[in-house]
Amino acid sequence: MDRLVRYFTEGIQDQPIATTVGMEIETSFIDLGGQPITLAQSQQLLVLLCNGYGWFPGKVKNQLLTEIFDRNGNKILYELGRQNIELSAAPGRAVDVVEKSERILQVLYSAAAEVGAFPNLEPILKTDESLLVIPDERDAIWLELDGREALELLARISSVQFTVSVPLAQAVVCLNRLGENIGRFLKYYPQEEYWRKYIRESKAGYNPMRYGGPLFFHSIENYCERLVGHDVILGPAQETTPLFRADPARLVSYGKVVDLDIPLYLRSIWWYFRLRRYGNTLGIEVRPLPRDNEPFQEKLDFVLGILGVSDAGPSSIRRTPFFFEEGGACGILPEPD
């Protein structure tokens, strides 16, 4: 556990809450007929952005262009589904990070229209098609571990996430404030049912608390203590001799892993609110926010209001109507003010 505590504490430079905010915005793209775009179309989109919109090729895996970037540190990449494209916006000031991200999205939408793709601004894409795209080894490990049917559930959902910088001394207080308000998040988060079903149906046999997680902590040490109860996901071992048979993807007890890739381990534990480290900055990633028609700024104001950063609170949040039906459950959000 000590290595995790050191990871979150050593060298951290304290700054006021929300000095920087990062955004991740996932968008499913559909064609004019309302069907998920093909892998060929999403590849054309990424290539077009590099050829005519000032972006640059980043990662190429198995002959697929899987990630691109611009000069400001923003990235566009696949999020499991062939149609689900994520904008990972570089951290910026809370006052203008949304505006900058929205400008990038408009570029993305313009390029997408040229290949016959259009944004579907809904948290869940309803389709029976197989959407998974497995561009790299990490995703292949998940496919082997979970099974295709379970992992397909996550290829259909789109979210918005904010990573808000916090000073080390207030990190646990901020986590607990968010935890106290989990009901207000989940009330408008239909992806919750898909995540729960994924955990149940995965062949991996995850601890049920690997998704969602605990909501309250006493200290950073207590946070790390709760983390290490979850196994580490390892891929096939490297072959060292012709007679060596590689182990399959598997879960291994945390204490048995010597060379732990800490960032990768932390990304594989899907708590609603989780600590992230970027260089010398500590942040909290806020995850249970749906992709929908609600303005991004209102989502951010909602989060910052809970953290006490601004006066914007739940009373200022406008919600747009949607209808969700899955296994007999349905809900309607209030009409906008």
C-alpha positions, -999 to 999 in steps of 0.1 A, spaced: 0 0 0 29 24 7 38 26 -30 3 40 -37 5 65 -9 38 77 -22 24 79 -57 -4 102 -45 17 124 -21 54 127 -30 62 158 -49 26 171 -52 25 209 -55 -6 223 -38 -28 247 -57 -63 260 -49 -92 237 -59 -99 238 -97 -68 257 -106 -69 234 -136 -97 213 -150 -94 185 -177 -123 172 -197 -130 139 -215 -160 139 -238 -172 108 -255 -195 110 -285 -211 82 -305 -214 90 -343 -241 78 -365 -248 80 -402 -278 96 -420 -298 65 -414 -292 66 -376 -269 36 -376 -235 35 -359 -208 46 -383 -185 19 -396 -149 14 -387 -139 26 -421 -158 59 -415 -142 65 -381 -108 58 -396 -115 83 -425 -125 109 -398 -92 106 -379 -72 107 -411 -91 137 -424 -84 156 -392 -47 150 -397 -48 159 -434 -69 191 -433 -76 203 -398 -42 206 -381 -41 174 -361 -12 149 -361 -11 110 -360 -4 97 -326 -8 60 -321 -11 33 -348 -20 -2 -336 -26 -32 -359 -27 -8 -389 -54 13 -373 -49 50 -365 -62 50 -329 -52 84 -315 -44 118 -328 -32 150 -311 -29 187 -317 -2 213 -307 -20 222 -275 -19 187 -260 -55 177 -268 -62 142 -280 -89 124 -300 -91 86 -297 -113 56 -297 -133 46 -266 -139 9 -272 -167 13 -298 -159 19 -335 -183 48 -334 -174 62 -300 -148 89 -303 -133 106 -272 -120 141 -270 -94 142 -241 -90 179 -236 -57 192 -221 -62 206 -186 -69 243 -186 -84 271 -164 -119 264 -151 -132 296 -166 -125 287 -202 -118 249 -205 -153 243 -216 -152 269 -243 -119 256 -257 -133 220 -257 -164 231 -275 -144 247 -302 -125 214 -307 -158 195 -308 -171 218 -336 -140 210 -356 -146 173 -350 -182 176 -360 -173 195 -392 -148 168 -402 -172 141 -393 -199 155 -416 -175 152 -445 -174 114 -440 -212 111 -434 -210 109 -396 -230 129 -372 -230 132 -334 -255 113 -314 -259 132 -282 -273 105 -260 -257 86 -232 -266 52 -246 -266 41 -283 -293 15 -287 -282 -11 -313 -278 -49 -317 -246 -45 -338 -212 -55 -325 -194 -22 -320 -161 -32 -303 -129 -21 -318 -98 -36 -302 -69 -15 -315 -42 -23 -289 -29 -49 -265 -46 -33 -235 -80 -36 -250 -72 -71 -262 -64 -81 -226 -98 -67 -215 -116 -87 -242 -99 -119 -232 -106 -113 -195 -142 -100 -198 -156 -118 -228 -170 -100 -258 -206 -100 -246 -198 -81 -214 -174 -57 -229 -199 -48 -257 -220 -31 -230 -193 -5 -225 -190 2 -262 -225 16 -263 -223 42 -235 -209 78 -237 -200 100 -208 -185 133 -198 -157 134 -172 -140 162 -155 -107 160 -136 -105 188 -111 -72 197 -94 -72 196 -56 -46 204 -30 -34 173 -12 -46 184 22 -82 188 8 -83 158 -15 -102 135 10 -126 163 19 -134 169 -17 -139 131 -24 -163 130 6 -183 160 -6 -188 143 -40 -197 110 -23 -223 128 -2 -240 139 -34 -239 106 -54 -277 104 -55 -278 137 -75 -253 123 -100 -270 89 -104 -304 104 -108 -294 115 -143 -269 87 -152 -286 58 -171 -251 43 -178 -252 30 -142 -273 0 -152 -249 -9 -181 -219 -7 -158 -235 -29 -131 -245 -54 -158 -209 -54 -171 -195 -62 -137 -221 -90 -132 -216 -106 -166 -178 -103 -170 -160 -136 -170 -133 -120 -148 -152 -123 -116 -145 -87 -104 -151 -76 -69 -185 -58 -72 -170 -27 -56 -145 -24 -85 -172 -2 -101 -187 27 -81 -165 20 -51 -166 35 -16 -179 70 -12 -162 81 21 -126 80 33 -107 90 64 -74 98 48 -52 92 17 -40 61 35 -75 48 39 -82 56 2 -52 35 -8 -61 7 16 -95 4 -1 -78 3 -35 -55 -26 -28 -84 -48 -21 -88 -51 -59 -67 -74 -80 -43 -63 -107 -52 -71 -143 -22 -87 -161 -19 -97 -197 -2 -128 -211 33 -133 -198 62 -129 -222 75 -161 -236 111 -167 -226 118 -201 -241 102 -221 -270 87 -245 -244 72 -217 -223 34 -214 -224 22 -178 -218 -4 -173 -191 -37 -159 -202 -50 -125 -192 -58 -128 -155 -64 -111 -121 -36 -112 -97 -36 -102 -60 -22 -67 -56 5 -79 -31 19 -104 -56 27 -78 -83 62 -64 -81 65 -41 -111 31 -24 -108 21 0 -135 3 23 -111 -16 46 -136 -28 16 -155 -39 -1 -123 -58 29 -111 -76 33 -145 -89 -3 -142 -108 5 -109 -139 24 -120 -149 44 -89 -174 72 -94 -148 97 -80 -111 87 -81 -78 104 -75 -55 110 -105 -20 123 -107 -8 145 -136 29 154 -131 30 172 -98 -7 179 -97 -33 159 -78 -68 158 -92 -102 141 -87 -118 125 -118 -156 129 -116 -171 102 -137 -209 97 -134 -220 124 -159 -239 114 -191 -233 126 -226 -265 144 -235 -279 178 -245 -271 196 -213 -245 223 -217 -210 212 -206 -206 244 -186 -237 236 -165 -222 201 -158 -190 217 -147 -208 243 -126 -227 215 -109 -194 197 -100 -177 229 -89 -207 239 -68 -205 207 -48 -168 213 -43 -176 248 -30 -156 265 -58 -184 287 -71 -219 297 -63 -233 276 -91 -252 247 -76 -280 222 -84 -306 250 -86 -289 264 -117 -287 232 -135 -310 228 -165 -318 193 -176 -331 183 -210 -358 156 -214 -349 121 -223 -365 87 -221 -347 56 -211 -360 21 -211 -340 -10 -203 -354 -41 -187 -386 -23 -178 -371 7 -161 -377 42 -175 -372 78 -165 -380 113 -177 -359 143 -168 -376 176 -159 -382 200 -187 -357 229 -190 -364 260 -170 
